[in-house]
Amino acid sequence: MSAELTLGAEEELHLIDLETKRLSARAPQLLSKLPGDRYGAELQRTTVETNVPVVTSLSDLRREILLLRKDLVDVASQSDLAIAAAGTAPRSEFADFELTTTGRYGRMQEQYRLLVDEQLICGLQVHVGVSDRDLAVQIAGRVAPVLPALLALSASSPFWNGQDTGYASIRSIIWQRWPSAGATGPMRNAAEYDRMVQDLIGSGVIADAKMAYFDIRPSSHAPTLELRTCDACPIVDDAVLIAGLFRAAVRKAEIDIVDGKREVVRAAPIHRAAMWQAARGGLAGELLDLGAHPERLPAAQAVRQLAAVLRPQLEELGDWNDVEGLLEQTLARGNSADRQRAAYAERGWLDDVVDLVVKETHGPAAGDLPTLPTLTGYRFRAGDEAIGPGLRARPAYSGVAEFFRSLDAAEIERRCERRDTFAREAGLSFVVDDELRGFGVDLVPRIVTHHEWKQLAKGLTQRARAIESFLQDAYGTRRIVADGVLTEAQVVDAMGWRVEATLLPNGTVRAPVQGFDLIRNEFGGWRVLEDNVRSPSGAAYAVAVRTLLDHVVPEAPRPAGLLDPASVFELLHDTLLAHTGDSGVAAVFSGGPESSAWYEHRALAEGARLLLVTADDLEVRDQHVVERTSGTVIDALYLRLDDELLDVRAAHSDDLGVRIMDVASRGNVFLANAPGNGLADDKAMYVAVPDLIEYYLDEKPLLESVPTYRLSDEAEKLAVLDRVGELVTKPVDGEGGVGVLIGPSAHASEVATRRAEIARDPARWVAQEVVTLSSHPTLTPTGMEPRHVDLRAFVYLTGVGPTQSRLADFALTRVAPEGSMVVNSSRGGGAKDTWIIGPEPAEEGS
């Protein structure tokens, strides 16, 4: 009983029309020009399969794959076609499917219907010679725990039906729908396996043994054990790496069988979970280790662990040096799913993704050699926005990263001193607990591409319009309650409800300035974390940070189309005067120097040509609000108060706030960000925003929220009490990060205290699933280090119509301290400049 350990492979390759970038169904024409023993048809006419002859070494496998691809490319190019080795073609859509016309495939389509029609997928099959079928069946069960790592390495199908699926390998998810896919579980011999296959055939579920689509199976036509788990790989060396690891796993299993070593049996649901996990995250997420009761590991650590376990067999086969080098190359550049998403993020064009996959499939075995230098010493993690696998800057950051990498320790210290001096002299500060603090600024800018900003603009203006519609309705007729979308208690008993807000005239825009806190997860997806509708701060700080960078690092290369955050001043001015007329007078109504954002109040007033007033500057005369000294009538007050308006008092008027509210109720002064807006940024109301969008706008939400539990609901409260240590919990009326507890990083005593607080007053709390914030390089005395970041963006509204809201041309990136995910300045966080890329001139004029 022995394994021959030869190698073979089958590659399924998409045919791509070079003009349209879509799938082409001309496989039959191409196959008529190619040798039938090396090329074959597949279920779909958009695919050609190559059959690599039996070889004995990884270098021979590489050579044969390259030769087969080259000959296919030569024939395809004559018809203006290209080939793409990927789990899914990035531009594939359901309508692209065309069945290969054979009786067998026709029968399959008749029987399986949609399962056949959605098979626009391509895989990589690897064969290892195992001439004894009893041995092959036993090995198949033992090597199952290595399959998730191999799938993660191969993952190349994030896009399907024209969109990002959220999976690194959607192909494997589609494939698992076949009734004969997945794991067989441990089997003793070939007779047991054959009997199981015959039972499947007898059931009528499959037609023949070829339809036994298991993750690993003894080949039905050759003396081999066949791996069927992986996506097709654009870069040949990724396929060679997978073949090397699989062959070593087969050899290890053979030795364990011969030595009588007990098999580690992993429960079938755990195997399915591990495969799903690999398909979801690929190399950017986590994988399970090799044990029967596995633990989660970062994917890179898991695949290195696998290689280390298999090292004795790899050395025996003479493959260790090759596999070790190939593995590090793959981890350095990421798998195909990572690279495809990076290509799409640049401009949001699927054609760019198609071009990348085609180029890699047609290219050299190792792919294109990287041209960017590595950022030596940087602590890379999945989800870093600026630095990719291999410690190389992502394309948008190539110039910026090289500039900061070139600074030595002395120069970094000099720049940081200049930064601190500039911030101090500019008065860049904020107040926490009556203490004036400096506003920390990191010098490495964050870049948001034009494509990303366009998507955020659509999603955030939609969200802002729905929130404004809700506020007007909630303090008006409350038809949302009458229609049963929300209950009366959810509105009028919410912590943010203010009865005086019902006094404002119907149609009054209540939240013309809205701020949104956004995060990106490790897969690059944007999520809205919080809505800020009372008095969101950050606009003036964003302008100041840009000015600071222009002063401290003027040489850092600016990208073309960089938007100017100072445009916020004119935008704020126009937004306020839209409610008063161009001849009106608008003012920033501040709590004064003791206010937490006094710096911002002064900067906004000066930049936007507004008056800056406090309570002592105002009085009510003849049912108008006037500036006391000059008698100037103020038509719009932008409320930036730390207290409620009704509680505002002045030395000359104990009821000034009440009187101003009375003027507003008569329509004689417009209150920007009016009393009662806390109803909409109550964190319990955050849960309902998707419902608000659908109810008021009749649209599907364009931006996702973070999964959130409203603890006033008894069922959700009980579920959260069991998981406080796994969730983020926060008070519904909290601001500035106060009261936020991140369960996984909290002490047991803190978790116990929070659990008791929730049980005592559940309506005061919400809970959210932990979403790991993306990271970004931050300049430190020792160089660049990653820190977690979020993004505060602002929408300005003059109404609820489709053209009455605008995402401002700036955003404030907030940076968490080292080891933290809390970005609020009051909790030790800082900020960095956000470089938003505007449209190309041609696009802007179109």
C-alpha positions in Angstrom: 0.0 0.0 0.0 1.7 3.2 -1.1 1.0 6.6 -2.6 2.7 7.4 -5.9 2.6 11.1 -5.2 2.6 12.2 -8.8 0.9 15.5 -9.7 -1.7 16.6 -12.2 -4.2 19.4 -12.4 -7.3 20.6 -14.3 -7.9 24.3 -14.7 -11.3 25.7 -15.6 -10.8 29.0 -17.5 -13.3 31.7 -18.4 -13.4 33.1 -21.9 -13.6 36.9 -21.9 -14.6 39.1 -24.8 -11.8 41.7 -24.9 -14.2 44.5 -26.1 -17.1 44.0 -23.7 -15.1 42.4 -20.8 -18.0 40.0 -20.5 -18.1 36.2 -20.8 -18.0 34.8 -24.3 -19.8 31.5 -25.1 -17.4 30.5 -27.9 -15.8 27.6 -26.2 -16.9 25.1 -28.9 -15.2 27.1 -31.7 -12.0 27.3 -29.7 -12.0 23.6 -28.7 -12.3 22.6 -32.4 -8.8 24.0 -32.9 -7.2 22.4 -29.8 -6.1 18.9 -29.0 -8.9 16.9 -27.3 -6.6 15.2 -24.8 -5.5 18.5 -23.3 -8.6 20.7 -23.6 -12.2 19.9 -22.9 -15.7 21.4 -22.6 -17.5 22.2 -19.4 -21.1 22.6 -18.4 -21.1 26.2 -19.6 -20.0 27.3 -23.1 -18.1 30.2 -21.6 -15.4 27.8 -20.1 -12.6 25.7 -21.3 -10.9 23.1 -19.1 -7.2 22.3 -19.4 -5.9 18.9 -18.5 -2.3 18.9 -17.2 -0.4 15.7 -17.9 1.0 13.6 -15.0 4.2 15.1 -13.6 6.4 14.4 -10.7 7.7 17.9 -9.6 6.3 21.3 -8.8 8.5 22.8 -11.5 7.1 20.4 -14.1 3.6 21.3 -13.0 4.3 25.0 -13.4 5.8 24.5 -16.9 2.8 22.4 -18.1 0.2 24.9 -16.8 2.0 27.7 -18.5 2.2 25.8 -21.8 -1.5 24.9 -21.8 -2.4 28.5 -21.0 -0.2 29.8 -23.7 -1.6 27.6 -26.4 -5.2 28.5 -25.3 -4.3 32.2 -25.3 -2.9 31.9 -28.8 -6.1 30.4 -30.2 -8.4 32.7 -28.2 -6.6 35.9 -29.3 -7.4 35.1 -32.9 -11.1 35.6 -31.9 -10.4 38.7 -29.8 -10.9 36.6 -26.7 -8.8 36.3 -23.5 -8.8 33.8 -20.7 -9.3 34.4 -17.0 -8.4 31.9 -14.2 -10.7 33.0 -11.4 -13.6 31.5 -9.4 -16.0 33.9 -11.0 -15.5 36.3 -13.9 -15.9 39.8 -12.4 -18.5 40.9 -15.0 -20.4 37.7 -15.1 -24.2 37.9 -14.8 -26.9 35.3 -14.8 -27.9 36.0 -18.4 -24.4 35.0 -19.5 -25.0 31.3 -19.0 -25.2 29.2 -22.1 -25.3 25.4 -21.7 -22.9 23.2 -23.6 -25.1 21.1 -25.8 -24.6 17.4 -24.8 -27.2 15.0 -23.7 -25.6 14.7 -20.2 -25.5 18.4 -19.6 -29.0 18.8 -21.0 -30.2 16.2 -18.5 -28.4 18.0 -15.7 -30.1 21.3 -16.5 -33.5 19.6 -16.7 -33.0 18.0 -13.2 -31.1 20.7 -11.3 -32.5 23.9 -12.9 -31.1 27.0 -11.2 -28.1 25.1 -9.8 -27.0 24.6 -13.4 -28.0 28.0 -14.6 -25.8 29.8 -12.0 -22.7 27.7 -12.7 -20.6 30.6 -14.1 -17.8 29.5 -12.0 -14.3 28.0 -12.4 -12.2 25.9 -10.1 -8.8 24.3 -9.8 -8.6 20.6 -9.4 -5.3 19.0 -8.2 -4.6 15.3 -8.5 -2.0 13.4 -6.4 -1.2 9.9 -7.4 -2.5 7.3 -5.0 -2.8 4.0 -6.8 -4.4 2.0 -3.9 -8.1 3.1 -3.7 -8.5 1.9 -0.1 -5.6 4.2 0.9 -7.0 7.0 -1.2 -10.3 6.9 0.6 -8.7 6.8 4.0 -6.4 9.7 3.2 -9.4 11.8 2.0 -10.9 11.8 5.4 -7.6 12.7 7.2 -6.6 15.7 5.0 -10.0 17.4 5.3 -8.7 19.9 8.0 -6.2 21.4 5.6 -8.8 22.3 3.0 -9.9 25.7 4.4 -6.4 27.0 4.2 -6.1 25.9 0.6 -9.4 27.5 -0.2 -8.3 30.8 1.4 -5.1 30.8 -0.6 -7.0 30.2 -3.8 -9.9 32.6 -3.2 -10.5 34.6 -6.4 -14.3 35.1 -6.6 -15.4 38.2 -4.6 -17.5 39.6 -7.5 -20.6 37.8 -8.9 -23.6 39.2 -10.9 -22.0 42.6 -11.0 -21.4 43.2 -7.3 -19.1 42.5 -4.5 -20.6 39.5 -2.6 -18.8 40.1 0.6 -17.1 36.7 0.2 -13.5 36.0 -0.9 -14.8 32.9 -2.6 -18.4 33.0 -3.6 -17.7 30.2 -6.1 -17.2 27.7 -3.2 -20.6 28.9 -1.7 -22.3 28.4 -5.0 -20.6 25.0 -5.5 -21.7 23.7 -2.1 -25.4 23.9 -3.3 -24.9 20.7 -5.2 -26.5 17.8 -3.3 -23.3 15.7 -3.7 -20.8 18.5 -2.7 -18.9 18.8 0.6 -17.1 16.3 2.8 -17.7 12.6 2.9 -16.5 12.1 6.4 -14.2 9.3 7.4 -14.5 6.1 5.4 -12.7 2.8 5.9 -12.1 1.7 2.4 -13.0 2.0 -1.3 -15.8 -0.5 -1.0 -17.6 1.7 1.5 -17.0 4.8 -0.6 -18.2 3.1 -3.8 -21.3 1.8 -2.0 -22.1 5.3 -0.8 -21.8 6.7 -4.4 -24.0 3.9 -5.7 -26.6 4.7 -3.1 -26.5 8.3 -4.2 -27.0 7.2 -7.8 -29.8 4.8 -6.8 -31.5 7.7 -5.0 -31.8 9.5 -8.4 -30.2 12.6 -6.9 -27.0 12.1 -9.1 -26.8 10.4 -12.4 -23.3 8.9 -12.3 -20.0 8.7 -10.3 -18.7 11.8 -12.0 -21.3 13.8 -10.1 -19.8 12.9 -6.8 -18.6 16.5 -6.3 -17.0 16.0 -2.9 -14.2 18.2 -1.6 -11.8 15.4 -2.0 -12.5 12.2 -3.9 -10.8 9.2 -5.5 -10.8 10.0 -9.2 -13.4 8.2 -11.2 -11.1 7.7 -14.2 -7.5 7.9 -12.9 -5.4 6.4 -10.0 -5.4 9.7 -8.1 -6.9 11.5 -5.2 -8.5 14.7 -6.4 -8.8 18.0 -4.6 -11.9 19.9 -5.8 -12.1 22.7 -3.2 -10.2 25.6 -4.7 -11.0 28.6 -6.9 -9.1 28.9 -10.2 -6.0 30.9 -9.6 -4.9 33.7 -12.0 -1.3 33.5 -10.9 0.2 30.1 -11.8 2.4 30.0 -8.7 -0.6 30.1 -6.4 -1.8 26.9 -8.0 1.6 25.4 -7.7 1.7 26.3 -4.0 -1.6 24.7 -3.4 -0.5 21.5 -5.2 2.6 21.3 -3.1 0.8 21.7 0.2 -1.9 19.2 -0.9 0.6 16.6 -1.9 2.5 17.0 1.4 -0.8 16.6 3.3 -1.5 13.4 1.3 2.0 12.1 2.2 1.5 12.9 5.9 -1.8 11.2 6.0 -0.3 8.1 4.3 2.5 8.0 6.9 0.0 8.3 9.8 -2.1 5.5 8.4 0.9 3.2 8.0 2.1 4.1 11.5 -1.4 3.3 12.9 -1.8 6.9 14.2 -5.2 7.7 15.4 -7.2 9.9 13.0 -8.3 13.3 14.3 -12.0 13.4 13.4 -13.5 16.8 13.1 -17.3 16.9 13.3 -19.0 17.6 9.9 -20.6 20.9 11.1 -17.1 22.1 12.2 -15.7 21.3 8.8 -18.5 23.1 7.0 -18.0 26.1 9.3 -14.3 26.1 8.6 -14.9 26.0 4.9 -17.5 28.8 5.1 -15.1 30.9 7.1 -12.4 30.5 4.5 -14.8 31.4 1.7 -16.0 34.5 3.6 -12.7 36.0 4.6 -10.0 34.4 2.5 -6.6 35.6 3.7 -8.1 38.8 5.2 -10.0 37.0 7.9 -9.5 34.2 10.3 -9.2 30.4 9.8 -9.4 27.5 12.2 -6.3 25.5 13.2 -5.9 21.8 12.6 -7.3 20.4 15.8 -10.5 18.4 16.4 -11.7 21.3 18.6 -10.0 24.1 16.6 -9.2 27.7 17.7 -9.4 30.7 15.5 -6.2 32.2 14.0 -5.4 35.1 11.7 -5.4 33.5 8.2 -1.7 34.2 7.6 -0.8 32.5 10.8 -3.0 29.5 10.1 -1.4 28.9 6.6 2.1 29.3 8.0 1.1 26.8 10.7 0.0 24.4 8.1 3.3 24.7 6.2 5.2 24.1 9.4 3.2 21.0 10.2 3.9 19.6 6.7 7.5 20.6 6.6 8.9 17.0 7.1 6.9 15.8 4.1 7.7 18.8 2.0 11.4 18.3 2.7 11.1 14.6 1.9 9.5 15.5 -1.4 12.1 18.1 -2.1 9.4 20.9 -2.1 10.1 22.8 1.1 12.2 25.6 -0.4 9.7 26.1 -3.2 6.6 26.0 -1.0 8.1 28.2 1.7 9.0 30.9 -0.9 5.7 30.6 -2.8 3.8 30.9 0.5 5.5 34.1 1.5 5.0 35.5 -1.9 1.3 34.8 -1.8 0.9 36.2 1.7 2.9 39.3 0.6 0.7 40.1 -2.4 -2.6 38.7 -1.0 -4.8 36.3 -2.8 -6.7 37.2 -6.0 -9.8 38.3 -4.1 -7.6 40.9 -2.2 -6.1 42.1 -5.4 -9.4 42.3 -7.2 -11.0 44.4 -4.5 -7.9 46.7 -4.5 -8.3 47.2 -8.2 -12.0 48.0 -7.9 -11.5 50.4 -5.1 -9.3 52.7 -7.3 -12.1 53.8 -9.6 -15.1 51.5 -9.0 -14.9 50.0 -12.4 -15.3 46.2 -12.9 -13.5 46.5 -16.1 -10.3 47.3 -14.1 -10.9 44.0 -12.2 -11.4 42.1 -15.4 -8.2 43.6 -16.9 -6.2 42.6 -13.7 -7.4 39.0 -13.8 -6.7 38.6 -17.5 -3.3 40.2 -17.2 -2.4 37.8 -14.3 -3.7 34.8 -16.1 -1.8 35.6 -19.3 1.3 36.7 -17.4 4.3 35.0 -15.9 4.0 32.2 -13.3 5.0 34.5 -10.4 2.8 37.4 -11.5 4.2 40.9 -12.0 7.1 41.8 -9.8 6.2 44.5 -7.3 7.7 47.9 -8.1 7.0 49.6 -4.8 9.4 49.3 -1.8 8.3 47.6 1.3 7.6 49.6 4.5 10.0 47.6 6.7 8.9 47.1 10.3 5.3 48.2 9.8 2.8 46.0 11.7 0.5 45.0 8.9 -3.0 43.8 9.6 -5.9 42.9 7.4 -8.0 46.0 6.8 -5.1 48.5 6.6 -6.3 51.2 4.2 -2.9 52.4 3.1 -0.5 49.5 3.4 -1.3 46.2 1.7 0.1 42.6 1.9 3.9 42.5 1.6 4.1 45.8 3.4 3.8 47.7 0.2 1.7 50.9 -0.2 -1.6 50.6 -1.9 -1.6 52.5 -5.3 -3.3 55.6 -4.0 -0.7 55.9 -1.2 2.5 55.2 -3.2 3.7 58.8 -3.2 2.6 59.6 0.3 4.1 56.4 1.8 7.4 57.0 0.1 7.6 60.5 1.4 7.0 59.6 5.0 9.2 56.4 4.7 12.1 58.7 3.7 12.0 60.7 6.9 14.6 59.7 9.5 14.0 60.0 13.3 15.5 63.5 13.6 13.3 64.8 10.8 10.2 63.1 12.2 10.9 64.8 15.6 11.4 68.2 13.8 8.2 67.9 11.9 6.2 66.9 15.0 7.6 69.9 16.9 6.6 72.2 14.1 3.1 70.6 14.1 2.7 71.1 17.9 3.9 74.7 17.6 1.5 75.4 14.8 -1.5 73.8 16.6 -0.7 75.7 19.8 -0.3 79.1 18.1 -3.5 78.5 16.1 -5.4 77.8 19.3 -6.4 74.3 18.0 -8.1 72.9 21.1 -11.2 71.6 22.7 -12.6 71.4 26.3 -13.2 68.3 28.3 -14.4 68.4 31.9 -13.7 72.2 32.0 -10.1 71.5 31.0 -8.6 73.0 27.8 -6.8 70.3 25.8 -4.7 70.4 22.6 -6.1 68.8 19.6 -3.8 66.0 18.5 -3.0 65.7 14.8 -1.3 62.9 12.9 0.7 64.0 9.9 0.0 61.0 7.6 -3.1 61.9 5.5 -5.9 59.5 4.8 -7.0 59.2 1.2 -10.6 58.5 0.0 -10.9 57.8 -3.7 -13.4 59.6 -5.9 -15.3 56.3 -6.4 -15.7 55.7 -2.7 -16.7 59.3 -2.0 -19.4 59.1 -4.7 -20.9 56.0 -3.0 -20.8 57.7 0.4 -22.5 60.8 -1.0 -25.4 58.7 -2.3 -25.8 56.8 0.9 -25.3 59.7 3.4 -27.6 62.2 1.6 -30.2 59.4 1.5 -29.8 58.9 5.2 -29.9 62.6 6.0 -33.1 63.1 4.1 -34.8 60.3 5.8 -33.7 61.6 9.3 -34.9 65.1 8.5 -38.2 63.7 7.2 -38.6 61.7 10.4 -38.0 64.8 12.6 -40.5 66.9 10.8 -43.1 64.0 11.0 -42.3 63.1 14.6 -42.9 66.7 15.8 -45.9 67.0 13.4 -48.6 64.6 12.5 -46.6 61.5 13.4 -48.0 59.5 10.4 -45.1 57.0 11.0 -46.9 56.0 14.2 -50.3 56.0 12.6 -48.9 53.6 9.9 -47.4 51.3 12.5 -43.8 51.6 11.6 -42.9 52.9 15.0 -45.0 52.9 18.2 -46.0 56.1 20.0 -43.7 55.1 22.9 -40.7 54.7 20.6 -41.1 58.4 19.6 -42.5 60.4 22.5 -40.9 58.4 25.3 -37.5 58.4 23.7 -34.7 60.1 25.6 -34.2 62.6 22.9 -37.8 63.8 22.7 -38.4 67.4 23.5 -42.0 68.6 23.7 -41.1 72.2 22.9 -39.9 71.0 19.4 -43.6 70.5 18.5 -44.0 74.3 18.6 -41.9 75.0 15.4 -43.8 75.7 12.2 -44.6 72.8 10.0 -42.1 72.3 7.2 -39.2 73.8 9.3 -35.9 72.1 8.4 -34.8 70.9 11.8 -31.4 69.3 11.1 -29.7 71.2 8.3 -26.3 70.1 9.5 -25.9 66.4 10.1 -22.8 64.4 10.9 -22.2 60.7 10.4 -19.6 58.5 11.9 -18.4 55.8 9.5 -16.1 52.9 9.8 -14.6 50.5 7.3 -14.2 46.8 8.3 -11.3 44.6 7.4 -12.9 43.7 4.1 -13.1 47.4 3.0 -16.9 47.9 3.4 -18.2 51.2 4.8 -20.7 51.1 7.6 -22.5 54.0 9.4 -21.7 53.7 13.1 -23.6 56.6 14.5 -25.8 59.5 13.4 -25.1 63.0 14.9 -28.0 65.3 14.5 -27.9 67.6 17.6 -24.7 69.6 17.1 -22.1 67.6 15.2 -18.6 69.0 15.5 -15.5 68.6 13.4 -15.9 70.9 10.4 -13.6 73.6 11.5 -11.1 71.1 12.8 -11.0 69.5 9.4 -10.1 72.8 7.8 -7.5 73.5 10.5 -5.9 70.1 10.0 -5.5 70.7 6.3 -3.9 74.1 7.0 -1.6 72.4 9.5 -0.4 69.8 7.0 0.1 72.4 4.3 2.4 74.2 6.8 4.3 71.2 8.3 4.6 68.8 5.3 4.1 70.8 2.2 6.3 68.4 0.2 4.0 65.4 0.8 2.7 64.8 -2.8 -0.9 65.9 -3.2 -3.1 63.8 -5.6 -4.8 65.4 -8.5 -8.4 66.6 -7.8 -7.9 67.0 -4.1 -11.0 68.7 -2.6 -10.7 71.8 -0.4 -12.2 71.4 3.1 -12.5 75.3 3.4 -15.5 75.0 1.0 -17.5 74.2 4.1 -17.6 77.9 5.0 -19.6 78.9 1.9 -21.7 75.8 2.2 -22.7 76.6 5.8 -23.4 80.2 4.9 -25.6 79.2 2.0 -27.4 76.5 4.0 -28.4 78.9 6.7 -29.4 81.7 4.4 -31.5 79.3 2.3 -34.1 79.6 5.1 -33.9 83.4 5.5 -33.1 84.9 2.1 -29.9 86.3 0.8 -30.3 89.5 2.8 -30.8 87.7 6.1 -28.4 87.7 9.0 -27.2 84.4 10.5 -25.3 83.7 13.7 -23.5 80.9 15.5 -25.1 80.7 18.9 -22.4 79.3 21.2 -22.2 78.5 24.9 -19.1 80.6 25.0 -15.5 80.0 25.9 -16.4 77.2 28.3 -18.0 75.2 25.4 -16.3 72.0 24.4 -15.9 73.2 20.8 -15.4 76.9 21.3 -12.5 76.9 18.9 -14.9 75.5 16.2 -17.6 78.0 16.9 -15.2 80.9 16.4 -13.7 79.4 13.3 -17.0 78.7 11.6 -18.4 82.2 12.4 -15.3 83.8 11.0 -15.0 81.6 7.9 -18.7 81.5 7.0 -19.2 85.3 7.6 -21.6 84.7 10.5 -22.1 86.5 13.7 -20.7 84.7 16.8 -23.0 85.3 19.8 -23.6 84.0 23.3 -26.6 84.4 25.5 -25.3 87.7 26.8 -25.2 89.0 23.3 -28.9 88.3 22.5 -32.3 89.6 23.5 -35.9 89.4 22.2 -37.4 92.6 20.9 -40.8 92.9 19.1 -41.0 89.1 18.5 -37.5 89.0 16.9 -34.1 87.9 18.1 -31.6 90.8 18.0 -28.0 91.4 18.8 -28.1 93.6 21.8 -25.4 96.1 21.0 -26.2 96.8 17.4 -29.9 96.0 17.4 -29.3 93.8 14.3 -32.2 91.4 13.7 -30.9 87.8 13.5 -32.8 85.6 11.1 -31.1 82.3 11.7 -29.4 80.9 14.7 -27.1 77.9 14.3 -27.4 76.3 17.7 -24.0 75.1 19.1 -25.1 74.9 22.7 -24.0 72.4 25.4 -27.4 72.8 27.1 -30.9 72.7 25.9 -32.2 76.0 24.5 -35.0 76.3 27.0 -32.4 76.2 29.8 -30.4 79.1 28.4 -30.3 82.1 30.7 -28.6 85.5 30.5 -27.8 88.1 33.1 -30.5 90.4 31.6 -33.0 87.6 31.0 -33.7 84.5 33.1 -35.9 83.0 30.4 -34.0 84.0 27.3 -34.1 80.5 25.8 -37.8 80.2 26.3 -38.3 83.6 24.6 -36.1 82.6 21.7 -38.1 79.5 21.3 -41.3 81.5 21.2 -39.9 83.7 18.4 -38.9 80.5 16.5 -42.4 79.1 16.9 -43.8 82.2 15.2 -41.4 81.7 12.3 -39.4 84.8 13.0 -36.1 83.1 13.5 -34.8 79.9 12.0 -33.1 77.5 14.4 -30.5 75.4 12.7 -30.2 72.1 14.5 -33.3 72.8 16.5 -34.3 71.5 19.9 -35.5 67.9 19.9 -33.1 66.7 17.3 -31.7 64.3 19.9 -34.6 62.2 19.0 -32.9 61.1 15.8 -29.4 60.5 17.2 -30.7 58.7 20.2 -28.7 55.5 19.7 -31.9 53.4 20.1 -33.4 55.2 17.1 -30.3 54.3 15.1 -31.7 50.8 14.8 -34.8 52.2 13.0 -33.0 54.4 10.3 -33.2 51.7 7.6 -37.0 51.6 8.2 -37.1 55.4 8.0 -35.4 55.3 4.6 -37.8 52.8 3.3 -40.9 54.6 4.8 -40.1 58.2 3.9 -38.1 57.8 0.7 -39.4 54.4 -0.6 -35.8 53.4 -1.2 -33.5 50.6 0.0 -30.7 51.8 2.3 -27.5 52.4 0.3 -25.2 52.2 3.4 -25.4 49.5 5.9 -25.6 50.0 9.7 -23.7 48.1 12.3 -26.0 45.3 13.8 -27.5 46.9 16.8 -29.7 45.6 19.6 -32.4 47.7 21.2 -32.5 46.6 24.8 -35.9 47.9 25.6 -37.0 44.8 23.6 -37.2 41.9 26.1 -35.9 39.2 23.7 -33.0 41.3 22.6 -32.2 42.3 26.2 -31.9 38.6 27.3 -29.7 37.8 24.3 -27.4 40.7 25.0 -27.1 39.9 28.8 -25.5 36.6 27.8 -23.1 38.3 25.5 -22.0 41.6 27.1 -18.4 40.4 27.0 -18.7 40.0 23.2 -20.5 43.2 22.3 -20.1 46.9 22.4 -22.6 48.5 24.8 -23.3 52.2 25.0 -25.9 54.6 26.6 -28.6 55.7 24.1 -27.9 59.4 24.9 -24.1 59.2 25.1 -21.7 61.5 23.4 -18.0 61.6 23.0 -17.4 57.9 23.7 -18.6 58.3 27.3 -20.0 55.1 28.7 -18.9 52.9 25.7 -17.7 49.5 26.8 -16.0 47.2 24.2 -16.7 43.8 25.7 -13.8 41.7 24.3 -11.2 44.2 25.6 -12.9 44.9 29.0 -12.1 43.4 32.4 -14.5 40.8 33.8 -15.5 43.2 36.6 -16.4 45.9 34.0 -18.5 43.4 32.1 -20.3 42.3 35.3 -21.0 45.9 36.2 -22.3 46.7 32.7 -24.5 43.6 32.8 -26.1 44.8 36.1 -26.6 48.3 34.6 -28.4 46.9 31.6 -30.6 44.6 33.8 -31.5 47.5 36.0 -32.5 50.0 33.2 -32.4 48.3 29.8 -34.0 51.2 27.9 -31.0 53.3 28.6 -28.7 51.1 26.6 -28.0 49.7 23.2 -25.6 47.0 22.1 -23.7 46.6 18.9 -21.7 43.8 17.3 -18.0 44.4 17.4 -16.8 45.6 14.0 -13.0 45.9 13.8 -12.2 49.3 12.5 -9.8 49.6 9.6 -6.3 50.9 10.4 -4.1 53.5 8.9 -0.5 54.5 9.3 0.3 57.1 12.0 3.6 58.9 12.3 5.5 58.1 15.6 9.0 58.9 16.7 10.0 55.4 15.6 8.3 55.6 12.2 4.9 54.6 11.0 2.6 52.4 13.1 -1.0 51.4 12.5 -3.9 52.9 14.4 -7.6 52.3 14.2 -9.6 55.1 12.5 -13.1 56.2 11.7 -14.5 59.0 9.6 -16.9 61.8 10.4 -18.6 63.2 7.3 -21.2 66.0 7.0 -24.4 66.5 5.0 -26.0 69.9 4.7 -29.7 70.2 3.9 -32.1 72.8 2.8 -35.0 70.4 2.6 -35.9 66.7 2.1 -36.0 66.7 -1.7 -33.5 64.7 -3.8 -31.6 67.9 -4.8 -31.7 69.6 -1.4 -28.9 67.7 0.4 -25.2 67.7 -0.2 -22.3 65.8 1.2 -19.6 68.4 2.1 -16.2 68.3 0.4 -14.4 67.3 3.6 -14.4 64.8 6.4 -12.5 64.4 9.6 -10.6 61.2 10.2 -10.4 60.4 13.9 -7.6 58.2 15.2 -7.7 55.9 18.2 -4.8 55.7 20.7 -2.5 52.7 20.4 -4.3 49.5 21.4 -7.7 51.1 21.4 -10.7 51.3 19.1 -12.2 54.4 20.7 -11.4 57.4 18.5 -13.1 60.2 20.4 -10.8 63.2 21.3 -12.2 63.2 24.8 -10.9 59.6 25.2 -7.4 60.3 24.0 -8.0 60.1 20.3 -6.6 62.4 17.6 -7.3 63.3 14.0 -5.7 63.4 10.6 -6.3 65.1 7.4 -8.6 63.4 4.9 -7.7 63.8 1.3 -10.9 63.4 -0.7 -10.4 63.0 -4.5 -12.8 64.9 -6.7 -14.0 64.0 -10.1 -11.9 64.1 -13.3 -12.5 67.3 -15.3 -14.3 65.3 -18.0 -16.6 63.6 -15.5 -17.3 66.9 -13.7 -18.6 68.5 -16.8 -20.6 65.5 -18.0 
